[in-house]
Amino acid sequence: MNNEVRKYLATIGQRGGQKSRRLLDAETARDMVRVREARRAYRRFHATCFWSFDPEYVVTLDDVPWVTAELRKHGGRAAWEAANRLCR
């Protein structure tokens, strides 16, 4: 094994014992969670809030405010609570 490969393996091996292995900053990680929750809400409430949109639509970070607004406008209490979770 050459020296560069050993250095690389040593570097990634060190990360295994650290508190967080993720190289993302906190804001990016929060955005990823918001998108995942928005996608889940889109699928869950498609029949009541998003019936006129493609069921296979993939929600992005830019769509989170739209998903939130639609949940609040057309959904019931469960949809409203899902929208509140997206706003945090």
PyMOL Python script that loads the backbone (N, CA, C, O; Angstrom):
from pymol import cmd

cmd.read_pdbstr("""\
ATOM      1  N   MET A   1       0.852  -1.174   0.000  1.00  0.00           N
ATOM      2  CA  MET A   1       0.000   0.000   0.000  1.00  0.00           C
ATOM      3  C   MET A   1       0.897   1.236   0.000  1.00  0.00           C
ATOM      4  O   MET A   1       1.877   1.308   0.741  1.00  0.00           O
ATOM      5  N   ASN A   2       0.539   2.221  -0.857  1.00  0.00           N
ATOM      6  CA  ASN A   2       1.401   3.396  -0.866  1.00  0.00           C
ATOM      7  C   ASN A   2       1.066   4.335   0.289  1.00  0.00           C
ATOM      8  O   ASN A   2       0.051   4.176   0.968  1.00  0.00           O
ATOM      9  N   ASN A   3       1.923   5.295   0.489  1.00  0.00           N
ATOM     10  CA  ASN A   3       1.848   6.193   1.645  1.00  0.00           C
ATOM     11  C   ASN A   3       0.590   7.066   1.640  1.00  0.00           C
ATOM     12  O   ASN A   3       0.017   7.323   2.699  1.00  0.00           O
ATOM     13  N   GLU A   4       0.153   7.526   0.457  1.00  0.00           N
ATOM     14  CA  GLU A   4      -1.033   8.391   0.385  1.00  0.00           C
ATOM     15  C   GLU A   4      -2.297   7.621   0.784  1.00  0.00           C
ATOM     16  O   GLU A   4      -3.170   8.162   1.462  1.00  0.00           O
ATOM     17  N   VAL A   5      -2.386   6.398   0.373  1.00  0.00           N
ATOM     18  CA  VAL A   5      -3.544   5.576   0.730  1.00  0.00           C
ATOM     19  C   VAL A   5      -3.573   5.346   2.236  1.00  0.00           C
ATOM     20  O   VAL A   5      -4.636   5.397   2.855  1.00  0.00           O
ATOM     21  N   ARG A   6      -2.421   5.096   2.818  1.00  0.00           N
ATOM     22  CA  ARG A   6      -2.366   4.909   4.278  1.00  0.00           C
ATOM     23  C   ARG A   6      -2.806   6.167   5.021  1.00  0.00           C
ATOM     24  O   ARG A   6      -3.535   6.085   6.010  1.00  0.00           O
ATOM     25  N   LYS A   7      -2.365   7.328   4.543  1.00  0.00           N
ATOM     26  CA  LYS A   7      -2.764   8.596   5.185  1.00  0.00           C
ATOM     27  C   LYS A   7      -4.280   8.770   5.107  1.00  0.00           C
ATOM     28  O   LYS A   7      -4.928   9.145   6.084  1.00  0.00           O
ATOM     29  N   TYR A   8      -4.829   8.490   3.929  1.00  0.00           N
ATOM     30  CA  TYR A   8      -6.267   8.635   3.741  1.00  0.00           C
ATOM     31  C   TYR A   8      -7.031   7.705   4.683  1.00  0.00           C
ATOM     32  O   TYR A   8      -7.963   8.133   5.364  1.00  0.00           O
ATOM     33  N   LEU A   9      -6.639   6.453   4.719  1.00  0.00           N
ATOM     34  CA  LEU A   9      -7.317   5.494   5.589  1.00  0.00           C
ATOM     35  C   LEU A   9      -7.164   5.862   7.062  1.00  0.00           C
ATOM     36  O   LEU A   9      -8.087   5.669   7.852  1.00  0.00           O
ATOM     37  N   ALA A  10      -5.999   6.393   7.431  1.00  0.00           N
ATOM     38  CA  ALA A  10      -5.795   6.834   8.811  1.00  0.00           C
ATOM     39  C   ALA A  10      -6.716   8.002   9.145  1.00  0.00           C
ATOM     40  O   ALA A  10      -7.259   8.080  10.247  1.00  0.00           O
ATOM     41  N   THR A  11      -6.889   8.910   8.183  1.00  0.00           N
ATOM     42  CA  THR A  11      -7.749  10.075   8.405  1.00  0.00           C
ATOM     43  C   THR A  11      -9.202   9.665   8.601  1.00  0.00           C
ATOM     44  O   THR A  11      -9.854  10.120   9.541  1.00  0.00           O
ATOM     45  N   ILE A  12      -9.711   8.812   7.725  1.00  0.00           N
ATOM     46  CA  ILE A  12     -11.113   8.421   7.876  1.00  0.00           C
ATOM     47  C   ILE A  12     -11.298   7.492   9.063  1.00  0.00           C
ATOM     48  O   ILE A  12     -12.388   7.436   9.632  1.00  0.00           O
ATOM     49  N   GLY A  13     -10.282   6.777   9.443  1.00  0.00           N
ATOM     50  CA  GLY A  13     -10.364   5.925  10.628  1.00  0.00           C
ATOM     51  C   GLY A  13     -10.436   6.735  11.906  1.00  0.00           C
ATOM     52  O   GLY A  13     -11.084   6.322  12.867  1.00  0.00           O
ATOM     53  N   GLN A  14      -9.775   7.893  11.927  1.00  0.00           N
ATOM     54  CA  GLN A  14      -9.822   8.767  13.106  1.00  0.00           C
ATOM     55  C   GLN A  14     -11.232   9.288  13.340  1.00  0.00           C
ATOM     56  O   GLN A  14     -11.667   9.439  14.482  1.00  0.00           O
ATOM     57  N   ARG A  15     -11.944   9.562  12.251  1.00  0.00           N
ATOM     58  CA  ARG A  15     -13.289  10.115  12.386  1.00  0.00           C
ATOM     59  C   ARG A  15     -14.251   9.147  13.044  1.00  0.00           C
ATOM     60  O   ARG A  15     -15.253   9.569  13.622  1.00  0.00           O
ATOM     61  N   GLY A  16     -13.966   7.856  12.965  1.00  0.00           N
ATOM     62  CA  GLY A  16     -14.863   6.863  13.525  1.00  0.00           C
ATOM     63  C   GLY A  16     -15.093   7.013  15.014  1.00  0.00           C
ATOM     64  O   GLY A  16     -16.169   6.666  15.501  1.00  0.00           O
ATOM     65  N   GLY A  17     -14.120   7.519  15.753  1.00  0.00           N
ATOM     66  CA  GLY A  17     -14.271   7.658  17.190  1.00  0.00           C
ATOM     67  C   GLY A  17     -14.704   9.036  17.634  1.00  0.00           C
ATOM     68  O   GLY A  17     -14.919   9.254  18.826  1.00  0.00           O
ATOM     69  N   GLN A  18     -14.836   9.966  16.720  1.00  0.00           N
ATOM     70  CA  GLN A  18     -15.226  11.325  17.091  1.00  0.00           C
ATOM     71  C   GLN A  18     -16.726  11.403  17.329  1.00  0.00           C
ATOM     72  O   GLN A  18     -17.479  10.512  16.936  1.00  0.00           O
ATOM     73  N   LYS A  19     -17.141  12.464  17.968  1.00  0.00           N
ATOM     74  CA  LYS A  19     -18.541  12.633  18.342  1.00  0.00           C
ATOM     75  C   LYS A  19     -19.455  12.609  17.118  1.00  0.00           C
ATOM     76  O   LYS A  19     -20.481  11.929  17.127  1.00  0.00           O
ATOM     77  N   SER A  20     -19.102  13.323  16.097  1.00  0.00           N
ATOM     78  CA  SER A  20     -19.917  13.354  14.895  1.00  0.00           C
ATOM     79  C   SER A  20     -19.051  13.034  13.687  1.00  0.00           C
ATOM     80  O   SER A  20     -17.973  13.603  13.513  1.00  0.00           O
ATOM     81  N   ARG A  21     -19.521  12.139  12.876  1.00  0.00           N
ATOM     82  CA  ARG A  21     -18.774  11.768  11.674  1.00  0.00           C
ATOM     83  C   ARG A  21     -19.185  12.615  10.492  1.00  0.00           C
ATOM     84  O   ARG A  21     -18.540  12.587   9.444  1.00  0.00           O
ATOM     85  N   ARG A  22     -20.250  13.365  10.657  1.00  0.00           N
ATOM     86  CA  ARG A  22     -20.793  14.141   9.559  1.00  0.00           C
ATOM     87  C   ARG A  22     -19.925  15.355   9.278  1.00  0.00           C
ATOM     88  O   ARG A  22     -19.428  16.006  10.197  1.00  0.00           O
ATOM     89  N   LEU A  23     -19.751  15.647   8.013  1.00  0.00           N
ATOM     90  CA  LEU A  23     -18.983  16.814   7.616  1.00  0.00           C
ATOM     91  C   LEU A  23     -19.887  17.993   7.276  1.00  0.00           C
ATOM     92  O   LEU A  23     -19.417  19.014   6.775  1.00  0.00           O
ATOM     93  N   LEU A  24     -21.177  17.853   7.547  1.00  0.00           N
ATOM     94  CA  LEU A  24     -22.122  18.930   7.258  1.00  0.00           C
ATOM     95  C   LEU A  24     -22.179  19.903   8.418  1.00  0.00           C
ATOM     96  O   LEU A  24     -21.982  19.532   9.575  1.00  0.00           O
ATOM     97  N   ASP A  25     -22.452  21.160   8.088  1.00  0.00           N
ATOM     98  CA  ASP A  25     -22.685  22.114   9.166  1.00  0.00           C
ATOM     99  C   ASP A  25     -24.120  21.938   9.663  1.00  0.00           C
ATOM    100  O   ASP A  25     -24.934  21.287   9.008  1.00  0.00           O
ATOM    101  N   ALA A  26     -24.418  22.508  10.800  1.00  0.00           N
ATOM    102  CA  ALA A  26     -25.721  22.291  11.451  1.00  0.00           C
ATOM    103  C   ALA A  26     -26.880  22.799  10.601  1.00  0.00           C
ATOM    104  O   ALA A  26     -27.934  22.165  10.559  1.00  0.00           O
ATOM    105  N   GLU A  27     -26.707  23.923   9.931  1.00  0.00           N
ATOM    106  CA  GLU A  27     -27.796  24.492   9.139  1.00  0.00           C
ATOM    107  C   GLU A  27     -28.159  23.581   7.961  1.00  0.00           C
ATOM    108  O   GLU A  27     -29.338  23.381   7.670  1.00  0.00           O
ATOM    109  N   THR A  28     -27.162  23.039   7.298  1.00  0.00           N
ATOM    110  CA  THR A  28     -27.415  22.128   6.187  1.00  0.00           C
ATOM    111  C   THR A  28     -28.117  20.863   6.672  1.00  0.00           C
ATOM    112  O   THR A  28     -29.016  20.356   6.001  1.00  0.00           O
ATOM    113  N   ALA A  29     -27.717  20.362   7.812  1.00  0.00           N
ATOM    114  CA  ALA A  29     -28.354  19.179   8.375  1.00  0.00           C
ATOM    115  C   ALA A  29     -29.822  19.460   8.707  1.00  0.00           C
ATOM    116  O   ALA A  29     -30.688  18.622   8.456  1.00  0.00           O
ATOM    117  N   ARG A  30     -30.101  20.639   9.273  1.00  0.00           N
ATOM    118  CA  ARG A  30     -31.486  21.008   9.578  1.00  0.00           C
ATOM    119  C   ARG A  30     -32.317  21.114   8.299  1.00  0.00           C
ATOM    120  O   ARG A  30     -33.471  20.688   8.266  1.00  0.00           O
ATOM    121  N   ASP A  31     -31.724  21.685   7.244  1.00  0.00           N
ATOM    122  CA  ASP A  31     -32.432  21.791   5.970  1.00  0.00           C
ATOM    123  C   ASP A  31     -32.758  20.414   5.400  1.00  0.00           C
ATOM    124  O   ASP A  31     -33.833  20.208   4.838  1.00  0.00           O
ATOM    125  N   MET A  32     -31.840  19.487   5.545  1.00  0.00           N
ATOM    126  CA  MET A  32     -32.080  18.132   5.064  1.00  0.00           C
ATOM    127  C   MET A  32     -33.256  17.496   5.798  1.00  0.00           C
ATOM    128  O   MET A  32     -34.068  16.800   5.189  1.00  0.00           O
ATOM    129  N   VAL A  33     -33.346  17.731   7.086  1.00  0.00           N
ATOM    130  CA  VAL A  33     -34.452  17.190   7.876  1.00  0.00           C
ATOM    131  C   VAL A  33     -35.766  17.840   7.450  1.00  0.00           C
ATOM    132  O   VAL A  33     -36.785  17.159   7.342  1.00  0.00           O
ATOM    133  N   ARG A  34     -35.753  19.151   7.209  1.00  0.00           N
ATOM    134  CA  ARG A  34     -36.970  19.845   6.775  1.00  0.00           C
ATOM    135  C   ARG A  34     -37.469  19.298   5.442  1.00  0.00           C
ATOM    136  O   ARG A  34     -38.671  19.098   5.261  1.00  0.00           O
ATOM    137  N   VAL A  35     -36.553  19.057   4.514  1.00  0.00           N
ATOM    138  CA  VAL A  35     -36.953  18.516   3.212  1.00  0.00           C
ATOM    139  C   VAL A  35     -37.523  17.119   3.380  1.00  0.00           C
ATOM    140  O   VAL A  35     -38.536  16.784   2.766  1.00  0.00           O
ATOM    141  N   ARG A  36     -36.885  16.303   4.201  1.00  0.00           N
ATOM    142  CA  ARG A  36     -37.386  14.945   4.426  1.00  0.00           C
ATOM    143  C   ARG A  36     -38.786  14.980   5.036  1.00  0.00           C
ATOM    144  O   ARG A  36     -39.660  14.219   4.622  1.00  0.00           O
ATOM    145  N   GLU A  37     -39.005  15.856   6.014  1.00  0.00           N
ATOM    146  CA  GLU A  37     -40.325  15.967   6.639  1.00  0.00           C
ATOM    147  C   GLU A  37     -41.358  16.524   5.663  1.00  0.00           C
ATOM    148  O   GLU A  37     -42.512  16.095   5.678  1.00  0.00           O
ATOM    149  N   ALA A  38     -40.960  17.474   4.815  1.00  0.00           N
ATOM    150  CA  ALA A  38     -41.883  18.041   3.829  1.00  0.00           C
ATOM    151  C   ALA A  38     -42.284  16.981   2.802  1.00  0.00           C
ATOM    152  O   ALA A  38     -43.444  16.920   2.395  1.00  0.00           O
ATOM    153  N   ARG A  39     -41.337  16.156   2.384  1.00  0.00           N
ATOM    154  CA  ARG A  39     -41.651  15.070   1.452  1.00  0.00           C
ATOM    155  C   ARG A  39     -42.615  14.076   2.085  1.00  0.00           C
ATOM    156  O   ARG A  39     -43.549  13.600   1.440  1.00  0.00           O
ATOM    157  N   ARG A  40     -42.379  13.776   3.336  1.00  0.00           N
ATOM    158  CA  ARG A  40     -43.261  12.848   4.051  1.00  0.00           C
ATOM    159  C   ARG A  40     -44.671  13.429   4.170  1.00  0.00           C
ATOM    160  O   ARG A  40     -45.654  12.713   3.974  1.00  0.00           O
ATOM    161  N   ALA A  41     -44.776  14.720   4.488  1.00  0.00           N
ATOM    162  CA  ALA A  41     -46.085  15.371   4.611  1.00  0.00           C
ATOM    163  C   ALA A  41     -46.783  15.446   3.254  1.00  0.00           C
ATOM    164  O   ALA A  41     -47.999  15.272   3.172  1.00  0.00           O
ATOM    165  N   TYR A  42     -46.029  15.702   2.202  1.00  0.00           N
ATOM    166  CA  TYR A  42     -46.616  15.758   0.854  1.00  0.00           C
ATOM    167  C   TYR A  42     -47.259  14.415   0.505  1.00  0.00           C
ATOM    168  O   TYR A  42     -48.379  14.369  -0.003  1.00  0.00           O
ATOM    169  N   ARG A  43     -46.548  13.332   0.779  1.00  0.00           N
ATOM    170  CA  ARG A  43     -47.105  12.007   0.489  1.00  0.00           C
ATOM    171  C   ARG A  43     -48.292  11.680   1.398  1.00  0.00           C
ATOM    172  O   ARG A  43     -49.306  11.148   0.946  1.00  0.00           O
ATOM    173  N   ARG A  44     -48.151  12.006   2.680  1.00  0.00           N
ATOM    174  CA  ARG A  44     -49.196  11.651   3.648  1.00  0.00           C
ATOM    175  C   ARG A  44     -50.502  12.391   3.372  1.00  0.00           C
ATOM    176  O   ARG A  44     -51.581  11.806   3.460  1.00  0.00           O
ATOM    177  N   PHE A  45     -50.402  13.684   3.036  1.00  0.00           N
ATOM    178  CA  PHE A  45     -51.595  14.513   2.868  1.00  0.00           C
ATOM    179  C   PHE A  45     -51.895  14.802   1.397  1.00  0.00           C
ATOM    180  O   PHE A  45     -52.579  15.778   1.087  1.00  0.00           O
ATOM    181  N   HIS A  46     -51.394  13.969   0.496  1.00  0.00           N
ATOM    182  CA  HIS A  46     -51.599  14.231  -0.926  1.00  0.00           C
ATOM    183  C   HIS A  46     -53.082  14.256  -1.286  1.00  0.00           C
ATOM    184  O   HIS A  46     -53.510  15.128  -2.042  1.00  0.00           O
ATOM    185  N   ALA A  47     -53.859  13.340  -0.775  1.00  0.00           N
ATOM    186  CA  ALA A  47     -55.272  13.244  -1.136  1.00  0.00           C
ATOM    187  C   ALA A  47     -56.081  14.451  -0.676  1.00  0.00           C
ATOM    188  O   ALA A  47     -57.074  14.798  -1.315  1.00  0.00           O
ATOM    189  N   THR A  48     -55.682  15.093   0.408  1.00  0.00           N
ATOM    190  CA  THR A  48     -56.472  16.212   0.924  1.00  0.00           C
ATOM    191  C   THR A  48     -55.905  17.576   0.562  1.00  0.00           C
ATOM    192  O   THR A  48     -56.668  18.518   0.348  1.00  0.00           O
ATOM    193  N   CYS A  49     -54.596  17.704   0.491  1.00  0.00           N
ATOM    194  CA  CYS A  49     -53.984  19.015   0.303  1.00  0.00           C
ATOM    195  C   CYS A  49     -53.313  19.210  -1.055  1.00  0.00           C
ATOM    196  O   CYS A  49     -53.195  20.337  -1.535  1.00  0.00           O
ATOM    197  N   PHE A  50     -52.885  18.137  -1.659  1.00  0.00           N
ATOM    198  CA  PHE A  50     -52.086  18.247  -2.886  1.00  0.00           C
ATOM    199  C   PHE A  50     -52.674  17.414  -4.019  1.00  0.00           C
ATOM    200  O   PHE A  50     -51.941  16.973  -4.905  1.00  0.00           O
ATOM    201  N   TRP A  51     -53.978  17.194  -4.003  1.00  0.00           N
ATOM    202  CA  TRP A  51     -54.617  16.298  -4.951  1.00  0.00           C
ATOM    203  C   TRP A  51     -54.443  16.737  -6.392  1.00  0.00           C
ATOM    204  O   TRP A  51     -54.457  15.890  -7.285  1.00  0.00           O
ATOM    205  N   SER A  52     -54.280  18.028  -6.657  1.00  0.00           N
ATOM    206  CA  SER A  52     -54.167  18.499  -8.042  1.00  0.00           C
ATOM    207  C   SER A  52     -52.727  18.480  -8.551  1.00  0.00           C
ATOM    208  O   SER A  52     -52.469  18.859  -9.694  1.00  0.00           O
ATOM    209  N   PHE A  53     -51.799  18.046  -7.723  1.00  0.00           N
ATOM    210  CA  PHE A  53     -50.393  17.995  -8.111  1.00  0.00           C
ATOM    211  C   PHE A  53     -49.962  16.552  -8.323  1.00  0.00           C
ATOM    212  O   PHE A  53     -50.595  15.620  -7.829  1.00  0.00           O
ATOM    213  N   ASP A  54     -48.886  16.388  -9.058  1.00  0.00           N
ATOM    214  CA  ASP A  54     -48.347  15.068  -9.385  1.00  0.00           C
ATOM    215  C   ASP A  54     -48.000  14.313  -8.102  1.00  0.00           C
ATOM    216  O   ASP A  54     -47.260  14.832  -7.267  1.00  0.00           O
ATOM    217  N   PRO A  55     -48.522  13.100  -7.933  1.00  0.00           N
ATOM    218  CA  PRO A  55     -48.205  12.337  -6.716  1.00  0.00           C
ATOM    219  C   PRO A  55     -46.732  11.933  -6.639  1.00  0.00           C
ATOM    220  O   PRO A  55     -46.231  11.629  -5.557  1.00  0.00           O
ATOM    221  N   GLU A  56     -46.046  11.926  -7.763  1.00  0.00           N
ATOM    222  CA  GLU A  56     -44.630  11.554  -7.792  1.00  0.00           C
ATOM    223  C   GLU A  56     -43.704  12.774  -7.708  1.00  0.00           C
ATOM    224  O   GLU A  56     -42.490  12.642  -7.862  1.00  0.00           O
ATOM    225  N   TYR A  57     -44.273  13.954  -7.466  1.00  0.00           N
ATOM    226  CA  TYR A  57     -43.458  15.167  -7.376  1.00  0.00           C
ATOM    227  C   TYR A  57     -42.454  15.043  -6.230  1.00  0.00           C
ATOM    228  O   TYR A  57     -42.794  14.564  -5.148  1.00  0.00           O
ATOM    229  N   VAL A  58     -41.219  15.475  -6.474  1.00  0.00           N
ATOM    230  CA  VAL A  58     -40.172  15.413  -5.461  1.00  0.00           C
ATOM    231  C   VAL A  58     -40.004  16.812  -4.863  1.00  0.00           C
ATOM    232  O   VAL A  58     -39.586  17.743  -5.551  1.00  0.00           O
ATOM    233  N   VAL A  59     -40.326  16.948  -3.603  1.00  0.00           N
ATOM    234  CA  VAL A  59     -40.247  18.222  -2.888  1.00  0.00           C
ATOM    235  C   VAL A  59     -38.778  18.571  -2.639  1.00  0.00           C
ATOM    236  O   VAL A  59     -37.980  17.717  -2.254  1.00  0.00           O
ATOM    237  N   THR A  60     -38.438  19.853  -2.870  1.00  0.00           N
ATOM    238  CA  THR A  60     -37.082  20.340  -2.617  1.00  0.00           C
ATOM    239  C   THR A  60     -37.116  21.364  -1.493  1.00  0.00           C
ATOM    240  O   THR A  60     -38.181  21.685  -0.967  1.00  0.00           O
ATOM    241  N   LEU A  61     -35.959  21.870  -1.131  1.00  0.00           N
ATOM    242  CA  LEU A  61     -35.882  22.869  -0.057  1.00  0.00           C
ATOM    243  C   LEU A  61     -36.668  24.129  -0.420  1.00  0.00           C
ATOM    244  O   LEU A  61     -37.272  24.755   0.451  1.00  0.00           O
ATOM    245  N   ASP A  62     -36.663  24.498  -1.685  1.00  0.00           N
ATOM    246  CA  ASP A  62     -37.413  25.686  -2.118  1.00  0.00           C
ATOM    247  C   ASP A  62     -38.921  25.489  -2.001  1.00  0.00           C
ATOM    248  O   ASP A  62     -39.666  26.467  -1.938  1.00  0.00           O
ATOM    249  N   ASP A  63     -39.378  24.248  -1.972  1.00  0.00           N
ATOM    250  CA  ASP A  63     -40.806  23.947  -1.897  1.00  0.00           C
ATOM    251  C   ASP A  63     -41.352  23.888  -0.471  1.00  0.00           C
ATOM    252  O   ASP A  63     -42.568  23.823  -0.289  1.00  0.00           O
ATOM    253  N   VAL A  64     -40.501  23.910   0.523  1.00  0.00           N
ATOM    254  CA  VAL A  64     -40.957  23.746   1.911  1.00  0.00           C
ATOM    255  C   VAL A  64     -41.976  24.832   2.307  1.00  0.00           C
ATOM    256  O   VAL A  64     -42.990  24.492   2.916  1.00  0.00           O
ATOM    257  N   PRO A  65     -41.755  26.118   1.992  1.00  0.00           N
ATOM    258  CA  PRO A  65     -42.789  27.111   2.344  1.00  0.00           C
ATOM    259  C   PRO A  65     -44.127  26.852   1.640  1.00  0.00           C
ATOM    260  O   PRO A  65     -45.187  27.072   2.227  1.00  0.00           O
ATOM    261  N   TRP A  66     -44.081  26.388   0.392  1.00  0.00           N
ATOM    262  CA  TRP A  66     -45.299  26.073  -0.347  1.00  0.00           C
ATOM    263  C   TRP A  66     -46.030  24.900   0.294  1.00  0.00           C
ATOM    264  O   TRP A  66     -47.248  24.947   0.466  1.00  0.00           O
ATOM    265  N   VAL A  67     -45.299  23.854   0.647  1.00  0.00           N
ATOM    266  CA  VAL A  67     -45.906  22.690   1.302  1.00  0.00           C
ATOM    267  C   VAL A  67     -46.553  23.124   2.612  1.00  0.00           C
ATOM    268  O   VAL A  67     -47.667  22.706   2.928  1.00  0.00           O
ATOM    269  N   THR A  68     -45.862  23.953   3.364  1.00  0.00           N
ATOM    270  CA  THR A  68     -46.398  24.450   4.634  1.00  0.00           C
ATOM    271  C   THR A  68     -47.697  25.219   4.423  1.00  0.00           C
ATOM    272  O   THR A  68     -48.673  25.004   5.142  1.00  0.00           O
ATOM    273  N   ALA A  69     -47.712  26.116   3.438  1.00  0.00           N
ATOM    274  CA  ALA A  69     -48.909  26.915   3.167  1.00  0.00           C
ATOM    275  C   ALA A  69     -50.081  26.039   2.738  1.00  0.00           C
ATOM    276  O   ALA A  69     -51.209  26.246   3.186  1.00  0.00           O
ATOM    277  N   GLU A  70     -49.820  25.062   1.875  1.00  0.00           N
ATOM    278  CA  GLU A  70     -50.892  24.177   1.419  1.00  0.00           C
ATOM    279  C   GLU A  70     -51.440  23.316   2.553  1.00  0.00           C
ATOM    280  O   GLU A  70     -52.646  23.079   2.628  1.00  0.00           O
ATOM    281  N   LEU A  71     -50.563  22.852   3.428  1.00  0.00           N
ATOM    282  CA  LEU A  71     -51.015  22.060   4.568  1.00  0.00           C
ATOM    283  C   LEU A  71     -51.935  22.882   5.459  1.00  0.00           C
ATOM    284  O   LEU A  71     -52.959  22.389   5.931  1.00  0.00           O
ATOM    285  N   ARG A  72     -51.563  24.138   5.685  1.00  0.00           N
ATOM    286  CA  ARG A  72     -52.381  25.002   6.550  1.00  0.00           C
ATOM    287  C   ARG A  72     -53.690  25.395   5.874  1.00  0.00           C
ATOM    288  O   ARG A  72     -54.720  25.516   6.536  1.00  0.00           O
ATOM    289  N   LYS A  73     -53.654  25.591   4.571  1.00  0.00           N
ATOM    290  CA  LYS A  73     -54.846  26.053   3.858  1.00  0.00           C
ATOM    291  C   LYS A  73     -55.886  24.944   3.679  1.00  0.00           C
ATOM    292  O   LYS A  73     -57.081  25.182   3.855  1.00  0.00           O
ATOM    293  N   HIS A  74     -55.441  23.743   3.334  1.00  0.00           N
ATOM    294  CA  HIS A  74     -56.379  22.693   2.946  1.00  0.00           C
ATOM    295  C   HIS A  74     -56.466  21.521   3.917  1.00  0.00           C
ATOM    296  O   HIS A  74     -57.338  20.667   3.763  1.00  0.00           O
ATOM    297  N   GLY A  75     -55.594  21.461   4.900  1.00  0.00           N
ATOM    298  CA  GLY A  75     -55.563  20.292   5.775  1.00  0.00           C
ATOM    299  C   GLY A  75     -56.320  20.492   7.067  1.00  0.00           C
ATOM    300  O   GLY A  75     -56.748  21.597   7.402  1.00  0.00           O
ATOM    301  N   GLY A  76     -56.469  19.423   7.764  1.00  0.00           N
ATOM    302  CA  GLY A  76     -57.095  19.455   9.079  1.00  0.00           C
ATOM    303  C   GLY A  76     -56.052  19.671  10.165  1.00  0.00           C
ATOM    304  O   GLY A  76     -54.976  20.218   9.920  1.00  0.00           O
ATOM    305  N   ARG A  77     -56.390  19.236  11.352  1.00  0.00           N
ATOM    306  CA  ARG A  77     -55.499  19.452  12.496  1.00  0.00           C
ATOM    307  C   ARG A  77     -54.147  18.736  12.329  1.00  0.00           C
ATOM    308  O   ARG A  77     -53.103  19.308  12.646  1.00  0.00           O
ATOM    309  N   ALA A  78     -54.162  17.523  11.847  1.00  0.00           N
ATOM    310  CA  ALA A  78     -52.910  16.778  11.672  1.00  0.00           C
ATOM    311  C   ALA A  78     -52.003  17.472  10.646  1.00  0.00           C
ATOM    312  O   ALA A  78     -50.787  17.544  10.828  1.00  0.00           O
ATOM    313  N   ALA A  79     -52.606  17.974   9.578  1.00  0.00           N
ATOM    314  CA  ALA A  79     -51.820  18.688   8.568  1.00  0.00           C
ATOM    315  C   ALA A  79     -51.268  19.990   9.144  1.00  0.00           C
ATOM    316  O   ALA A  79     -50.132  20.369   8.858  1.00  0.00           O
ATOM    317  N   TRP A  80     -52.071  20.669   9.950  1.00  0.00           N
ATOM    318  CA  TRP A  80     -51.629  21.912  10.590  1.00  0.00           C
ATOM    319  C   TRP A  80     -50.425  21.632  11.501  1.00  0.00           C
ATOM    320  O   TRP A  80     -49.461  22.397  11.506  1.00  0.00           O
ATOM    321  N   GLU A  81     -50.478  20.571  12.247  1.00  0.00           N
ATOM    322  CA  GLU A  81     -49.358  20.219  13.133  1.00  0.00           C
ATOM    323  C   GLU A  81     -48.115  19.849  12.334  1.00  0.00           C
ATOM    324  O   GLU A  81     -46.999  20.174  12.740  1.00  0.00           O
ATOM    325  N   ALA A  82     -48.296  19.171  11.202  1.00  0.00           N
ATOM    326  CA  ALA A  82     -47.154  18.851  10.340  1.00  0.00           C
ATOM    327  C   ALA A  82     -46.539  20.137   9.787  1.00  0.00           C
ATOM    328  O   ALA A  82     -45.317  20.246   9.687  1.00  0.00           O
ATOM    329  N   ALA A  83     -47.374  21.104   9.430  1.00  0.00           N
ATOM    330  CA  ALA A  83     -46.878  22.393   8.933  1.00  0.00           C
ATOM    331  C   ALA A  83     -46.095  23.121  10.021  1.00  0.00           C
ATOM    332  O   ALA A  83     -45.065  23.735   9.741  1.00  0.00           O
ATOM    333  N   ASN A  84     -46.576  23.056  11.250  1.00  0.00           N
ATOM    334  CA  ASN A  84     -45.861  23.699  12.349  1.00  0.00           C
ATOM    335  C   ASN A  84     -44.483  23.083  12.562  1.00  0.00           C
ATOM    336  O   ASN A  84     -43.524  23.794  12.863  1.00  0.00           O
ATOM    337  N   ARG A  85     -44.381  21.774  12.409  1.00  0.00           N
ATOM    338  CA  ARG A  85     -43.074  21.120  12.539  1.00  0.00           C
ATOM    339  C   ARG A  85     -42.117  21.567  11.447  1.00  0.00           C
ATOM    340  O   ARG A  85     -40.909  21.640  11.673  1.00  0.00           O
ATOM    341  N   LEU A  86     -42.644  21.868  10.261  1.00  0.00           N
ATOM    342  CA  LEU A  86     -41.795  22.318   9.164  1.00  0.00           C
ATOM    343  C   LEU A  86     -41.275  23.736   9.364  1.00  0.00           C
ATOM    344  O   LEU A  86     -40.245  24.110   8.801  1.00  0.00           O
ATOM    345  N   CYS A  87     -41.983  24.522  10.162  1.00  0.00           N
ATOM    346  CA  CYS A  87     -41.608  25.931  10.354  1.00  0.00           C
ATOM    347  C   CYS A  87     -40.514  26.135  11.385  1.00  0.00           C
ATOM    348  O   CYS A  87     -39.976  27.238  11.479  1.00  0.00           O
ATOM    349  N   ARG A  88     -40.172  25.147  12.142  1.00  0.00           N
ATOM    350  CA  ARG A  88     -39.171  25.318  13.189  1.00  0.00           C
ATOM    351  C   ARG A  88     -37.823  25.582  12.622  1.00  0.00           C
ATOM    352  O   ARG A  88     -36.860  25.751  13.371  1.00  0.00           O
TER     353      ARG A  88
END
""", "prot")
cmd.dss("prot")
cmd.show_as("cartoon", "prot")
cmd.util.cbc("prot")
cmd.orient("prot")
